[in-house]
Amino acid sequence: MIFSFFGLFNAFTKHLRNRYFKSEPLVVGATPRSPKWPTVRKHHLERFPTCAACGCDKDLDVHHIIPFSIKPELELDPNNLISLCSSSNEFGLNCHHVMGHKSAAWTMFNENVRQDCKDMKELIDRITR
């Protein structure tokens, strides 16, 4: 079963890279974070306490769908936030990197991350039943 999961996962991530990922130059540190960010982050994690892609509840990041460095005005917008795990989970995935970015390339982002996480969660649920 593990072999089939990784085969499906590799095909799925290749599909994501080819179809959805965008590369934009990210300007790090150009705009300071809002002082409201820690509270918004905390409330988001209270509402969405599990990874949207795999369902784990450890090492969660609040990911900006459109990066803060590209659209700072969306920093606090709840529609631009999604919970993703940031360390390898039981499936060997770092969902923040794989789903929110392209691997560890922080200059990539996935505008369709919500749908892709839903698809990944359905795939994991099907395989682990």
Salt bridges, closest charged atoms under 4 A:
GLU46 OE2 - LYS42 NZ 3.65
ASP57 OD1 - LYS58 NZ 3.50
ASP61 OD2 - HIS96 ND1 2.81
GLU75 OE2 - ARG33 NH1 3.40
GLU111 OE1 - LYS22 NZ 3.58
ASP125 OD1 - LYS121 NZ 3.26
